[in-house]
Amino acid sequence: MSIVAGIDLGTTNSCIAVPANADIPGKQRLIEERWLREVGDALVITNPDKSPTTPSAVWVGPDGTVEVGLRAKNKARVATAETDTKPAMFFKRDMGTDQLFTAGHATLTPVEASAEILRHLKARAEEVLGVPVERAIITVPAFFEVTAKNETTEAGRKAGLEVVETLIEPVAAALAYSRMSSSEALENQQTFLVYDLGGGTFDTSVVTWDPEVGFENRSFHGDRYLGGYDFDRAIVSWLARRLPHHDLDLDPDVPADARILSQLLSTAEQTKHELTQFTETDIVNQHLADRTGEPMSIHEPISRADFEALIESAVKDTVSHCDQTLEQARITKDQLNEIVMVGGSSRMPVVGQVLSDHFGRSARILNPDLCVAVGAALKAATVARRSGYLELDHPEPMPGATDIGGRVMAGGRLAAPSTAKVVLTSDDGALSRTESPDDSGRFLFEDVPLQDADENGFTVQVIADGAEIDAQQFSVEPGSEAVPPPSGDVLAHDFSVELVDGLHTVVEVGTMLPYRTQFRLETASRGAELRVRLFEGMVPVGEVDVENLPPDLPVGTAVEVTLEFELGWTIQAEARIPKADAAGQATIRIPQRQVPSWEELRRKRHELRTGWEERRSAAAPADVLRVGAQVDRQLDEIDTLIDEGQDRTKTHHKVVEAETLLQGVPVASSGVGALSPPLEEFEDLLRDTEQLVDRLAQYDAAEAERHRAAIPGMRSSGRAAYESGDQLAWQRAVDAARSRGAAIYQKLPQDAKPRASAADLQGLLLQEIQQIAETISDADSRTGGQHRAAAEGHISEAQSIVNEVLAVDMRDDQRATQQLAGIYRASVAPLRARVEQWLDEVRTVVAARESGGGIGLTLPKSSMGGR
C-alpha cells in the first residue's frame, strides 16, 4: 500500500512530508538517524545531506542527465558561455503561461521543470520510506489562477503522481499551526491572518477555526508576482547602478545576458540571506564579466537599511493586501487571535516590524520553510487509503463510535465490485461485520463502537469467490480530531462579467467548487450580437455569444446568464434572451496566457498611456476619481518593469490588468458634433455598403443577405456611440463600417467592382494592408511570440507593399489605377492568403473584442438576483 504525501512545490525551495502516523517500516530508526524530521504531527523527509528542503532548480546535461536541487542551483554560480550551465529557476511564477526556461542543455516549460522537482521528491521519499508514494496533496498559492492550478496538477501527473487535491498554501499553514500550538488554543473559536511571503508569490488569507465546524477559508488577497525573487532583483538593480562603468543592461531573453543575470541573482540571494542575520555585509564576487566580456571584481558594501529602502514599498503593499483581506472577511484587526507568518521571505526583519507597526502586535513566525508541507501532510492523513482492490475512507471518530466506509474497486480478480463481500473485524475479536458493496463499490459500517483506549485496531477484508483478495489494517484513536480539514478547490479570485460601466462580480473569491450561479442582466444598447465576457480577477478568460438577434431588440431586454464551475476547472456558460428566443452556450477552459515580446509590451504601454489620457479628459470626474490612482500606479509599475526589462510575465500581467481597468472607465458625453469623423461620413459609409450589397446580391444572394442583416445593428451601435460622445466606441463603429465595405468589395467579381479613382484605390489598399499587419501583430501577441519569425516576415512583407503603393505616381489616374490593381493582385491578395494559412497553422483565433453590432450589458434596475 502506498503513502499519500504532502508537497510544498515552492518558487525557491520545495519540501515533501508524510503524516506522522503513516505505516513506515523502521520509522523510529529513520527518525533517530534524521532521515525523517518530526514537525507538528508530520514527518518531513530530508535529503542525503539531512536538509529538509530542496532548491527548486533543474539542470539538464548534454546527455540528458537531470540534476535537481542544490547541485542544479550551484550551476548558476559558474554559468559561462562555454559551459552553458544556467539552471531553470523561479519557473513557478510562470505557471499558466507559455514561457520557456533554459535548463542547462535543454529548454523546459514551467510544467516540465515542476515535474522534474516533483519526480525528484517522489523518488527521494520512496528511497527513505521504503514504500511507494503514488498520490500527493500539492500546495499552491492562494492567488494562483485556475490555469496555474491545472498546470500544477499536470506537473504531478508527469512526475507519476496522482494529485488528490491542490491545497492553498495559507490553509496548509493554518493546519500546521493548529498542530504546532497548544491543544488548549484550539478549544475555542480562533481567527488567523496568514501572511505568506515566499520566493515568488505573496498570499494573505483569513482562516477561522471552530471546534465543531473546523477550518473555514474566509477571504484571500495577495500579489501573484511578489516574493524573494523580486527582492533579489532589487539588489541586482542597485548593484548595476553602483557599477556604471560596466555594461549590465541585461535582457533575460538573450542567453548570454541570462547567464550573467543568473549569476547576479545567485549573489543577490546570498546577500539577502546575510542581511537577514546581520545589519551589514559585502557583496563579493570575483568571477563575473559584463555584457562586453569585461571582467568584474565586485566588492560592494551594503547595509540592511540600504536593502530595506529598496523593498520598503513592496513590503508596505503587502500590508495593504492584508487590510483588503480583513475587509473582505468583515474582520477587524482587534478580532484576530493570531497573525501567522509563512514563507522564507517572512524571515526578513523588516517584514515582522512592518506588521507589528500596522497591527499593534507581534506576528508569529513558525517553521516558515516547512509548515506548508506539514499542513499538506496533515491533509494527506485524511485522504482515503488505497490498495489493490480497496479504498478506505479516513474514519471520523465520534464519542464512543465511528463510521467506517470506503470503496471496492474492480479489476484483475474482481469483475464487478458488487459481487464481493467486505468484512470488518476488530483486533480484539469482539466485533465482526459483513457488508455488500453497491454497484459503484461503496460500502459503510455505521456506528462501529470504540473502546476507551489509546487505539482501536481494525482490519477490513475484501472477499471474492470465498478468498481474500485485499485487506487493510488501521487504528482509530477515540480522542483524535473529529473535524476534518477543509476539502475541495476554491476560487482564488472574483469572477466578473463586463458591463458598460465596468466589471461586476458574479462569483466571489473563496467560493468552493463545484458551484452554479444564475443572474439577470439587461441590454444597454441595440445590435445584432450579444457578447458576455468573463474575467478572473482582471484577466479576461472567456466569453459566450448570442448571435443573429433582431436589430431592433429594445434596450433593457432581459438577459439570463448561467455559470457552472466544475471541479476540473471548466466553466459551462449560457446566456439566454427569452424575448428573442435566442441563446448561446460555451465551454470555457481557461487558456494558457501567452506572454508577448518586450517590443509588443512597449507598444501596449504606449497605447495604455495614450488611451488613459484620452479617457481622463473625457470621463466623468467621479469615474476618474474612482480608478485614477489605481491606473496611475499600475502604469508607473509597468514603466518600472519595462525599464528594468527582467520579468516579461509580470509585466504582461500588469498590462492586462491595466487594460481591464481602462475599459471600465466610461466616457462622458461631449455633445453631438464633437466627434470625428462626423456622423454624416458614417452614414455615407453605410449607404456605400448597402450599394455594394445590392451589387453582390446579383452574384451571391446568401452572402449578400448575411451582410445586409448586419447593417441595421451597425447603424444603431454607431448612432448610440456617437450620441454618447464616446470617441473610442465611435471609432470602433466607423472602423467596423469601413471593414464591412472592404470585405464586400473583395467578394465582388472584378468586372462588378464599382469604378474608383486611383486615390480611393490607394486608400483602400493601405487600409487593407494595415488590417493585415494588425491581425499579424495581434496573433503574434496572443501566441506569446512562439511564431515570431513568421510574424516578423509577414510584417516586413507588408511594409514593403506599403512602400510600393506609396511609390505609385498618382498624376495619371488611369495608369495609377492599373498599377495599384496590379499590386493588389500580385502582392496584397497573396499576402492575405498566406497570413490566413499561417493563422490556421498556429490555431490562433483573432477576433475583435467588440464587433460593430455588439450589444452592451448593464444590471437590471433591481439588484442582482439568483445568487
MITI-612849 format. One record per residue (C-alpha): x, y, z; residue in one letter. Coordinates in steps of 0.1 Angstrom, whole numbers, padded with zeros to 4 digits, always signed. Example, Ala and Ser with C-alpha at 12.3 -4.5 7.8 and 13.67 -1.06 7.14 Angstrom:
! residues 2
+0123-0045+0078a+0137-0011+0071s
! end
This chain:
! residues 867
+0000+0000+0000m+0014+0034-0010s+0016+0065+0012i-0001+0098+0004v+0024+0126+0007a+0021+0164+0012g+0043+0185-0011i+0051+0222-0009d+0061+0230-0045l+0078+0263-0039g+0093+0290-0061t+0127+0288-0045t+0125+0257-0023n+0103+0226-0022s+0096+0201+0006c+0079+0167+0010i+0063+0153+0042a+0041+0124+0052v+0016+0120+0081p+0033+0111+0114a+0010+0080+0118n+0019+0066+0084a+0028+0030+0082d+0066+0032+0076i+0090+0003+0080p+0116+0012+0106g+0101+0046+0113k+0118+0052+0147q+0152+0043+0133r+0147+0068+0104l+0137+0095+0129i+0168+0088+0150e+0190+0089+0120e+0174+0122+0109r+0162+0109+0076w+0128+0119+0089l+0122+0151+0109r+0093+0153+0132e+0073+0186+0128v+0038+0191+0141g+0023+0156+0136d+0041+0152+0103a+0074+0137+0092l+0095+0158+0068v+0117+0137+0045i+0153+0150+0044t+0179+0149+0016n+0212+0130+0017p+0228+0160+0034d+0199+0159+0060k+0185+0192+0048s+0147+0193+0048p+0142+0214+0017t+0152+0211-0019t+0160+0241-0041p+0135+0244-0069s+0162+0243-0096a+0166+0220-0126v+0196+0215-0149w+0199+0190-0178v+0233+0178-0190g+0243+0173-0227p+0235+0135-0224d+0200+0142-0209g+0210+0136-0173t+0188+0157-0150v+0201+0174-0119e+0176+0188-0093v+0181+0208-0062g+0213+0222-0047l+0235+0206-0074r+0214+0223-0101a+0213+0256-0083k+0250+0258-0079n+0253+0257-0117k+0241+0293-0116a+0272+0305-0098r+0295+0292-0125v+0274+0297-0157a+0296+0307-0187t+0290+0309-0224a+0314+0279-0229e+0297+0255-0205t+0261+0268-0209d+0252+0256-0174t+0225+0280-0164k+0198+0261-0145p+0160+0267-0147a+0148+0285-0116m+0118+0306-0104f+0096+0288-0130f+0067+0285-0105k+0059+0322-0112r+0053+0314-0148d+0028+0285-0143m-0001+0291-0166g+0019+0309-0192t+0038+0299-0224d+0072+0309-0211q+0102+0287-0217l+0132+0282-0194f+0168+0273-0202t+0178+0243-0180a+0215+0236-0189g+0214+0219-0223h+0175+0217-0225a+0146+0241-0227t+0117+0233-0204l+0082+0247-0198t+0072+0256-0162p+0052+0223-0161v+0081+0202-0173e+0105+0219-0148a+0080+0215-0120s+0075+0178-0129a+0113+0172-0125e+0111+0187-0090i+0081+0165-0081l+0098+0134-0096r+0129+0141-0075h+0109+0145-0043l+0088+0114-0051k+0120+0093-0057a+0137+0106-0025r+0106+0098-0004a+0104+0063-0018e+0141+0058-0011e+0138+0069+0025v+0104+0053+0033l+0108+0020+0015g+0072+0021+0003v+0056+0036-0029p+0045+0072-0030v+0019+0074-0057e-0005+0101-0045r+0000+0136-0031a-0016+0167-0019i+0003+0196-0036i+0001+0231-0023t-0005+0262-0045v-0005+0299-0037p-0040+0312-0028a-0037+0337-0057f-0028+0312-0084f-0051+0315-0113e-0071+0285-0125v-0047+0277-0153t-0017+0277-0129a-0036+0252-0106k-0044+0230-0136n-0008+0230-0147e+0004+0221-0111t-0018+0190-0113t-0004+0183-0148e+0032+0185-0134a+0022+0160-0108g+0008+0136-0134r+0040+0139-0154k+0060+0130-0123a+0040+0098-0118g+0018+0112-0090l-0020+0113-0087e-0027+0148-0073v-0055+0142-0049v-0060+0179-0043e-0043+0212-0048t-0044+0228-0013l-0040+0265-0010i-0009+0275+0010e-0024+0297+0037p-0048+0269+0047v-0020+0244+0048a-0001+0268+0070a-0031+0272+0093a-0034+0234+0096l+0002+0231+0105a-0001+0260+0130y-0030+0242+0147s-0009+0212+0154r+0021+0231+0165m+0002+0252+0190s-0010+0240+0224s-0042+0219+0224s-0059+0245+0246e-0055+0272+0220a-0080+0255+0197l-0106+0246+0222e-0124+0278+0213n-0131+0297+0181q-0100+0312+0165q-0094+0337+0137t-0060+0337+0119f-0045+0361+0094l-0020+0340+0075v+0008+0361+0059y+0027+0341+0033d+0056+0358+0017l+0075+0332-0003g+0101+0331-0030g+0078+0343-0059g+0043+0349-0046t+0026+0367-0018f-0007+0355-0003d-0027+0366+0027t-0058+0349+0040s-0082+0350+0069v-0088+0315+0082v-0112+0307+0110t-0113+0277+0133w-0144+0264+0151d-0142+0232+0172p-0175+0220+0158e-0172+0232+0122v-0134+0230+0116g-0114+0253+0093f-0131+0278+0070e-0114+0300+0043n-0129+0334+0048r-0110+0356+0023s-0079+0358+0001f-0058+0386-0013h-0022+0390-0024g+0002+0396-0053d+0007+0369-0079r+0042+0383-0087y+0058+0394-0054l+0084+0375-0034g+0120+0369-0026g+0128+0368-0064y+0117+0404-0066d+0139+0414-0036f+0169+0396-0053d+0162+0416-0085r+0161+0448-0064a+0196+0441-0052i+0208+0434-0087v+0194+0467-0100s+0210+0485-0071w+0243+0468-0078l+0241+0478-0115a+0237+0514-0106r+0268+0512-0084r+0288+0498-0113l+0281+0524-0141p+0314+0516-0158h+0302+0480-0166h+0275+0472-0192d+0248+0454-0172l+0218+0464-0193d+0207+0427-0194l+0180+0412-0215d+0169+0378-0200p+0157+0367-0234d+0193+0368-0247v+0211+0336-0235p+0244+0353-0227a+0226+0380-0207d+0205+0354-0190a+0236+0336-0177r+0250+0369-0163i+0217+0377-0147l+0215+0342-0132s+0249+0347-0115q+0240+0381-0102l+0207+0368-0088l+0225+0340-0070s+0249+0365-0055t+0220+0388-0045a+0201+0359-0029e+0231+0351-0007q+0234+0388+0002t+0197+0389+0012k+0202+0359+0035h+0232+0376+0051e+0213+0408+0057l+0185+0388+0074t+0211+0379+0101q+0234+0409+0101f+0230+0447+0098t+0256+0450+0070e+0276+0428+0047t+0297+0430+0015d+0286+0418-0020i+0316+0399-0032v+0321+0381-0065n+0354+0379-0084q+0342+0356-0111h+0318+0377-0133l+0320+0395-0166a+0297+0421-0180d+0279+0420-0214r+0310+0431-0233t+0331+0404-0216g+0349+0428-0194e+0358+0411-0161p+0341+0425-0130m+0356+0425-0095s+0326+0432-0072i+0332+0442-0036h+0303+0465-0026e+0293+0471+0010p+0255+0472+0016i+0236+0477+0048s+0203+0463+0059r+0190+0498+0059a+0200+0501+0022d+0183+0469+0014f+0151+0477+0033e+0149+0511+0015a+0149+0492-0018l+0120+0469-0008i+0101+0492+0015e+0073+0500-0009s+0067+0463-0018a+0066+0453+0018v+0041+0480+0027k+0020+0469-0002d+0016+0435+0014t+0000+0452+0044v-0025+0468+0021s-0034+0434+0008h-0038+0422+0044c-0063+0451+0051d-0082+0442+0020q-0084+0406+0032t-0098+0416+0065l-0123+0439+0048e-0135+0410+0026q-0139+0388+0056a-0156+0416+0076r-0130+0411+0103i-0113+0439+0122t-0077+0439+0134k-0089+0435+0170d-0108+0403+0162q-0076+0385+0151l-0063+0359+0175n-0031+0354+0157e-0010+0367+0128i+0010+0337+0114v+0039+0344+0091m+0048+0318+0065v+0074+0316+0037g+0111+0321+0037g+0110+0358+0029s+0090+0364+0061s+0123+0360+0080r+0134+0394+0069m+0133+0417+0100p+0116+0445+0081v+0086+0422+0075v+0079+0415+0111g+0085+0451+0120q+0061+0465+0094v+0034+0440+0105l+0040+0449+0142s+0037+0486+0135d+0005+0482+0115h-0014+0457+0137f+0000+0468+0170g+0011+0432+0179r+0039+0409+0170s+0033+0383+0143a+0043+0347+0149r+0067+0330+0126i+0067+0292+0129l+0089+0270+0107n+0083+0292+0076p+0101+0268+0053d+0084+0236+0065l+0049+0245+0077c+0032+0245+0043v+0045+0209+0036a+0035+0199+0071v-0001+0212+0065g-0002+0193+0032a+0008+0161+0051a-0019+0167+0077l-0044+0169+0049k-0029+0138+0033a-0037+0119+0065a-0074+0124+0058t-0072+0110+0023v-0087+0076+0015a-0061+0048+0019r-0059+0028-0013r-0045-0007-0020s-0052-0031-0049g-0090-0035-0046y-0098-0014-0015l-0100+0023-0010e-0107+0031+0027l-0120+0064+0038d-0104+0082+0067h-0126+0075+0098p-0140+0104+0117e-0144+0093+0154p-0174+0105+0174m-0178+0100+0211p-0178+0062+0216g-0182+0053+0179a-0172+0059+0143t-0184+0051+0108d-0160+0030+0086i-0166+0032+0049g-0149+0031+0016g-0150+0017-0019r-0142-0017-0036v-0126-0013-0070m-0129-0037-0099a-0101-0052-0119g-0080-0084-0122g-0097-0110-0100r-0128-0089-0094l-0150-0081-0124a-0177-0063-0105a-0174-0046-0071p-0210-0057-0061s-0200-0094-0063t-0175-0090-0034a-0181-0090+0003k-0164-0066+0028v-0156-0079+0063v-0147-0057+0092l-0131-0072+0123t-0116-0057+0154s-0081-0067+0166d-0095-0079+0199d-0120-0102+0182g-0150-0085+0198a-0165-0073+0166l-0171-0088+0132s-0194-0074+0105r-0200-0081+0068t-0214-0057+0041e-0221-0060+0004s-0209-0031-0018p-0234-0013-0040d-0230-0012-0078d-0204+0016-0076s-0184-0003-0049g-0193+0019-0020r-0198+0003+0015f-0204+0017+0050l-0202+0002+0085f-0222+0025+0107e-0217+0032+0145d-0187+0010+0150v-0181+0010+0188p-0148+0023+0201l-0132+0012+0233q-0118+0038+0257d-0082+0030+0249a-0053+0047+0231d-0061+0029+0199e-0087+0006+0184n-0073-0017+0158g-0094-0030+0129f-0090-0050+0097t-0111-0046+0065v-0110-0075+0041q-0123-0078+0005v-0136-0113-0002i-0142-0126-0037a-0152-0162-0045d-0146-0172-0009g-0110-0159-0008a-0094-0127+0005e-0081-0106-0024i-0072-0075-0004d-0071-0062+0032a-0061-0031+0052q-0052-0028+0089q-0057+0005+0107f-0064+0020+0140s-0087+0047+0153v-0079+0069+0183e-0111+0080+0202p-0096+0113+0211g-0084+0122+0176s-0097+0153+0158e-0133+0147+0147a-0135+0177+0123v-0116+0171+0091p-0095+0199+0074p-0113+0218+0046p-0117+0199+0013s-0121+0209-0023g-0108+0237-0045d-0118+0273-0040v-0118+0303-0063l-0088+0325-0056a-0102+0355-0075h-0135+0371-0081d-0152+0362-0114f-0169+0391-0131s-0188+0399-0162v-0182+0430-0183e-0209+0457-0182l-0210+0491-0199v-0198+0507-0167d-0170+0482-0159g-0167+0448-0143l-0194+0434-0120h-0186+0405-0097t-0209+0374-0101v-0189+0348-0081v-0168+0358-0052e-0133+0348-0041v-0133+0318-0017g-0163+0301-0033t-0160+0263-0030m-0163+0242-0061l-0184+0228-0077p-0206+0259-0079y-0235+0271-0100r-0250+0306-0102t-0277+0323-0123q-0282+0360-0126f-0300+0385-0148r-0286+0414-0169l-0302+0438-0193e-0292+0451-0227t-0278+0487-0226a-0277+0493-0264s-0290+0478-0296r-0273+0454-0320g-0274+0420-0337a-0250+0402-0314e-0246+0399-0276l-0212+0390-0261r-0209+0382-0224v-0173+0384-0213r-0160+0366-0182l-0130+0378-0162f-0109+0361-0135e-0098+0390-0113g-0090+0415-0140m-0079+0390-0166v-0103+0380-0195p-0107+0342-0196v-0136+0335-0220g-0169+0346-0234e-0203+0334-0246v-0220+0349-0277d-0257+0351-0287v-0259+0359-0324e-0285+0368-0351n-0306+0389-0328l-0333+0413-0340p-0315+0447-0347p-0345+0465-0330d-0343+0445-0298l-0353+0471-0272p-0328+0485-0247v-0335+0469-0213g-0342+0435-0226t-0336+0408-0200a-0305+0385-0204v-0304+0354-0182e-0269+0341-0176v-0259+0308-0160t-0223+0299-0150l-0214+0264-0137e-0179+0259-0123f-0169+0223-0124e-0143+0206-0102l-0119+0202-0132g-0118+0240-0135w-0141+0240-0166t-0168+0266-0167i-0201+0259-0185q-0216+0292-0196a-0250+0301-0211e-0266+0334-0220a-0303+0334-0229r-0326+0362-0242i-0361+0348-0237p-0378+0377-0255k-0359+0368-0287a-0359+0331-0281d-0322+0330-0286a-0293+0316-0265a-0256+0309-0267g-0235+0283-0248q-0198+0280-0243a-0175+0256-0225t-0148+0279-0211i-0114+0261-0205r-0094+0290-0192i-0065+0293-0216p-0028+0295-0210q-0016+0330-0210r+0006+0340-0240q+0033+0364-0230v+0042+0389-0258p+0077+0402-0266s+0092+0433-0250w+0086+0452-0282e+0049+0444-0280e+0047+0452-0243l+0063+0486-0250r+0037+0492-0277r+0009+0483-0254k+0023+0506-0227r+0022+0535-0252h-0014+0526-0261e-0024+0524-0224l-0009+0558-0216r-0025+0574-0247t-0058+0558-0240g-0058+0569-0204w-0050+0605-0213e-0080+0605-0237e-0103+0589-0212r-0091+0611-0183r-0102+0642-0202s-0135+0628-0215a-0147+0606-0185a-0168+0618-0157a-0148+0632-0127p-0163+0606-0104a-0151+0578-0126d-0116+0593-0129v-0115+0597-0091l-0127+0561-0086r-0099+0544-0106v-0075+0571-0115g-0050+0564-0087a-0050+0527-0094q-0045+0532-0131v-0016+0557-0125d+0000+0533-0100r-0004+0504-0125q+0012+0524-0153l+0041+0535-0132d+0048+0499-0122e+0046+0489-0159i+0071+0517-0167d+0095+0504-0140t+0092+0468-0151l+0098+0477-0188i+0128+0499-0179d+0142+0470-0158e+0135+0445-0186g+0138+0414-0165q+0103+0399-0159d+0081+0398-0191r+0055+0376-0174t+0049+0400-0145k+0049+0430-0170t+0023+0413-0192h+0001+0405-0162h+0002+0442-0151k-0006+0453-0187v-0036+0430-0189v-0049+0444-0156e-0044+0480-0167a-0063+0473-0199e-0092+0460-0179t-0092+0490-0156l-0091+0513-0186l-0120+0496-0203q-0141+0500-0172g-0139+0538-0174v-0170+0550-0192p-0166+0582-0213v-0189+0610-0206a-0209+0626-0234s-0192+0655-0250s-0221+0665-0271g-0233+0657-0307v-0210+0670-0334g-0178+0669-0312a-0166+0635-0326l-0145+0627-0356s-0154+0618-0383p-0188+0634-0383p-0220+0614-0383l-0226+0622-0419e-0195+0604-0430e-0206+0573-0411f-0240+0574-0428e-0222+0578-0462d-0202+0547-0454l-0233+0527-0446l-0250+0539-0478r-0220+0528-0498d-0220+0495-0481t-0257+0490-0489e-0250+0497-0526q-0222+0472-0526l-0246+0446-0510v-0270+0452-0539d-0243+0445-0564r-0232+0414-0545l-0268+0401-0544a-0266+0396-0582q-0238+0371-0578y-0242+0356-0543d-0276+0362-0527a-0269+0343-0495a-0236+0361-0488e-0253+0395-0497a-0281+0388-0472e-0257+0379-0445r-0240+0413-0449h-0274+0431-0453r-0286+0417-0420a-0256+0432-0401a-0261+0468-0413i-0291+0478-0390p-0271+0466-0360g-0241+0486-0372m-0262+0517-0377r-0278+0515-0342s-0245+0508-0325s-0228+0536-0343g-0255+0561-0335r-0255+0551-0299a-0218+0556-0297a-0220+0590-0314y-0248+0601-0292e-0230+0590-0260s-0199+0611-0270g-0176+0580-0266d-0148+0587-0291q-0133+0552-0287l-0166+0534-0292a-0174+0557-0321w-0141+0550-0338q-0147+0513-0334r-0181+0517-0351a-0166+0537-0380v-0138+0511-0385d-0164+0483-0384a-0183+0500-0412a-0152+0505-0433r-0141+0469-0428s-0175+0456-0438r-0175+0476-0470g-0139+0464-0478a-0150+0428-0472a-0180+0431-0495i-0158+0448-0522y-0134+0419-0522q-0163+0394-0527k-0174+0411-0559l-0162+0398-0592p-0136+0420-0608q-0159+0433-0635d-0186+0441-0610a-0165+0463-0587k-0175+0500-0589p-0151+0523-0606r-0129+0540-0581a-0104+0568-0585s-0067+0560-0581a-0067+0579-0548a-0097+0559-0535d-0080+0526-0545l-0047+0537-0529q-0066+0544-0497g-0083+0510-0498l-0051+0492-0504l-0033+0510-0475l-0063+0503-0452q-0063+0466-0461e-0025+0462-0456i-0029+0479-0422q-0056+0455-0412q-0034+0426-0423i-0005+0439-0402a-0027+0445-0372e-0040+0409-0375t-0005+0395-0376i+0006+0416-0345s-0024+0406-0326d-0020+0369-0334a+0017+0371-0325d+0010+0387-0291s-0017+0361-0284r+0007+0332-0291t+0034+0348-0269g+0059+0350-0297g+0060+0313-0304q+0058+0321-0341h+0077+0353-0340r+0100+0346-0370a+0070+0340-0393a+0051+0370-0380a+0081+0393-0385e+0085+0380-0420g+0048+0388-0428h+0051+0423-0413i+0083+0430-0433s+0065+0420-0465e+0035+0442-0456a+0058+0472-0451q+0074+0466-0485s+0040+0465-0502i+0031+0498-0484v+0063+0514-0498n+0053+0501-0533e+0018+0515-0530v+0031+0549-0519l+0056+0550-0547a+0029+0549-0574v+0028+0582-0595d-0008+0594-0588m-0007+0622-0615r-0021+0599-0643d-0053+0585-0627d-0058+0557-0653q-0022+0545-0652r-0021+0547-0614a-0053+0527-0611t-0038+0500-0633q-0006+0499-0613q-0025+0497-0579l-0048+0470-0592a-0017+0450-0603g-0001+0455-0568i-0033+0441-0553y-0033+0410-0575r+0004+0404-0573a+0012+0413-0537s-0018+0421-0514v-0041+0392-0522a-0013+0366-0520p-0001+0381-0487l-0036+0379-0472r-0039+0342-0483a-0005+0333-0467r-0015+0351-0435v-0048+0333-0433e-0030+0300-0438q-0005+0310-0411w-0033+0318-0387l-0048+0283-0393d-0014+0267-0387e-0009+0283-0353v-0046+0278-0344r-0050+0314-0333t-0084+0329-0331v-0080+0366-0338v-0113+0384-0333a-0122+0420-0323a-0132+0423-0287r-0163+0442-0297e-0180+0437-0331s-0197+0466-0348g-0231+0450-0340g-0223+0442-0304g-0248+0449-0275i-0237+0464-0242g-0248+0450-0209l-0259+0465-0177t-0275+0454-0144l-0313+0454-0142p-0328+0482-0122k-0335+0459-0093s-0304+0444-0077s-0289+0412-0090m-0308+0381-0081g-0304+0343-0082g-0270+0342-0065r
! end
